[in-house]
Amino acid sequence: MLLVLPASAGAYVVDLVPVGPGSGGGDLSGVVSIEDGDGKVVVTVDGIDDAAGDPLDGTVTLQMRMRVNGARRRLVLAVPVDGGEGGASTSLELAPGARIVVRDVRLRGPDRRTLALGGAVTQTPAAPPPDNCPAALAACQADLESCSADLGDCQVAP
């Protein structure tokens, strides 16, 4: 999964998809979002079972790999789970206008086994206004993948 997100543009939401049967329960579901201008990361999970098939009481871990303004960044967030459901949040503490490229989202169980991966992005920010296109062109030198996405957005902007 790869998504370019201008931090000031709004929210990004991705569903968590179980990696396979027995990976934490057949009913495992969850959502990861990045909100607000400072990059608030919010995760909610439900339907996580332990090895015996009972609802999990403990802690799972959200791991995200991304690039912020071209620099690699990794987020590891402990998510307390009670009765198979839980949630957590933190801030990426981004500067205004920061650009995020989300590369990987994983939910790991207490045994470090991958339970779920980021699936389809269900909400993305709107295309940048045309007056932001020159800034997008300047960003090309820092991150070619980000540049390509920005230029694509600029071509479809009215």
C-alpha positions as CSV (number, residue, x, y, z in Angstrom):
1,M,0.0,0.0,0.0
2,L,1.4,3.4,-1.0
3,L,-0.4,6.7,-0.3
4,V,0.8,10.2,-0.5
5,L,-0.9,12.4,2.0
6,P,-0.4,16.1,2.4
7,A,-0.8,16.5,6.2
8,S,-2.9,19.6,5.9
9,A,-5.4,18.0,3.5
10,G,-7.5,16.0,5.9
11,A,-8.0,12.4,6.8
12,Y,-6.6,9.1,5.5
13,V,-8.4,5.9,6.5
14,V,-7.4,2.3,5.8
15,D,-9.1,-0.9,6.9
16,L,-7.1,-3.7,8.6
17,V,-7.5,-7.0,6.8
18,P,-6.7,-10.3,8.6
19,V,-3.7,-12.1,7.0
20,G,-5.4,-15.5,7.1
21,P,-7.5,-17.9,9.1
22,G,-6.5,-18.3,12.7
23,S,-4.6,-15.0,12.6
24,G,-6.3,-13.5,15.6
25,G,-9.9,-14.5,14.9
26,G,-12.2,-14.8,11.9
27,D,-14.0,-11.7,12.9
28,L,-10.9,-9.5,13.3
29,S,-11.6,-6.0,12.0
30,G,-10.0,-2.6,12.5
31,V,-9.3,0.8,11.1
32,V,-6.2,3.0,11.0
33,S,-6.5,6.7,10.3
34,I,-4.3,9.8,10.0
35,E,-6.2,12.9,10.9
36,D,-5.6,16.6,11.5
37,G,-2.8,18.8,10.4
38,D,-0.3,17.4,13.0
39,G,-0.8,13.8,11.8
40,K,-2.9,12.2,14.6
41,V,-2.8,8.4,14.1
42,V,-5.8,6.6,15.5
43,V,-6.3,2.8,15.5
44,T,-9.3,0.8,16.6
45,V,-9.5,-3.0,16.5
46,D,-12.2,-5.6,17.3
47,G,-12.6,-9.4,17.2
48,I,-9.0,-10.3,18.2
49,D,-8.8,-13.8,19.7
50,D,-5.9,-15.4,21.6
51,A,-4.4,-18.8,20.6
52,A,-7.2,-20.6,22.4
53,G,-9.8,-18.8,20.4
54,D,-11.0,-16.6,23.4
55,P,-11.2,-12.8,23.1
56,L,-7.7,-11.4,23.7
57,D,-6.9,-9.4,26.8
58,G,-3.5,-7.9,26.4
59,T,-1.6,-5.7,24.0
60,V,-1.2,-5.8,20.2
61,T,1.1,-3.5,18.2
62,L,0.5,-1.3,15.2
63,Q,3.5,-0.8,13.0
64,M,3.6,1.8,10.2
65,R,6.4,2.5,7.8
66,M,6.2,5.8,6.0
67,R,8.2,8.7,4.6
68,V,7.6,12.2,6.0
69,N,8.9,14.9,3.6
70,G,11.2,12.2,2.0
71,A,12.7,11.0,5.3
72,R,12.0,7.4,6.4
73,R,9.9,7.2,9.6
74,R,8.6,4.3,11.5
75,L,5.7,4.3,14.1
76,V,5.2,1.6,16.7
77,L,2.1,2.0,18.8
78,A,1.0,-0.3,21.6
79,V,-2.8,-0.9,21.4
80,P,-4.4,-2.2,24.7
81,V,-7.0,-4.9,24.0
82,D,-9.7,-5.9,26.4
83,G,-12.2,-8.6,25.5
84,G,-10.9,-8.7,21.9
85,E,-11.3,-5.0,21.2
86,G,-9.3,-1.8,21.8
87,G,-7.8,1.3,20.4
88,A,-5.0,3.9,20.8
89,S,-3.8,7.1,19.3
90,T,-0.7,9.2,19.0
91,S,0.5,12.3,17.1
92,L,3.2,12.3,14.4
93,E,3.8,16.0,15.4
94,L,4.1,17.1,11.9
95,A,4.9,20.6,10.7
96,P,2.2,22.4,8.6
97,G,2.4,21.3,4.9
98,A,4.3,18.0,5.7
99,R,3.9,15.2,3.1
100,I,3.4,11.6,4.2
101,V,3.9,8.5,2.1
102,V,2.5,5.5,3.9
103,R,4.4,2.4,2.8
104,D,3.2,-0.4,5.2
105,V,0.6,-0.9,8.0
106,R,0.7,-4.0,10.1
107,L,-1.0,-5.2,13.3
108,R,1.0,-7.7,15.3
109,G,-0.2,-9.9,18.2
110,P,1.5,-10.3,21.6
111,D,3.6,-13.1,20.0
112,R,4.8,-10.6,17.3
113,R,2.9,-12.6,14.7
114,T,1.2,-10.5,12.0
115,L,-2.5,-10.5,12.5
116,A,-3.6,-8.0,9.9
117,L,-2.3,-5.7,7.1
118,G,-3.5,-2.4,5.8
119,G,-6.0,-3.0,3.1
120,A,-7.9,-0.7,0.8
121,V,-7.7,3.0,1.5
122,T,-11.3,4.0,2.2
123,Q,-10.8,7.8,2.4
124,T,-8.1,10.0,0.8
125,P,-7.6,13.7,0.9
126,A,-8.9,15.9,-2.0
127,A,-6.6,16.9,-4.8
128,P,-4.4,19.9,-4.0
129,P,-5.6,23.3,-5.2
130,P,-3.8,24.4,-8.4
131,D,-1.9,27.1,-6.5
132,N,-0.1,24.3,-4.6
133,C,1.2,22.6,-7.8
134,P,4.4,24.7,-7.9
135,A,5.2,23.5,-4.4
136,A,4.5,19.9,-5.6
137,L,7.0,20.4,-8.4
138,A,9.7,21.6,-6.0
139,A,9.1,18.5,-3.8
140,C,10.1,16.3,-6.8
141,Q,13.8,16.6,-6.0
142,A,13.2,15.2,-2.5
143,D,11.0,12.2,-3.3
144,L,10.2,11.0,-6.8
145,E,7.2,8.8,-5.7
146,S,5.6,11.7,-3.9
147,C,6.3,13.9,-7.0
148,S,4.6,11.5,-9.3
149,A,1.4,11.3,-7.1
150,D,1.4,15.1,-6.7
151,L,1.7,15.7,-10.4
152,G,-1.1,13.2,-11.1
153,D,-3.3,15.1,-8.7
154,C,-2.4,18.4,-10.3
155,Q,-3.4,17.1,-13.8
156,V,-6.9,16.2,-12.6
157,A,-7.4,19.4,-10.6
158,P,-9.8,21.9,-12.2
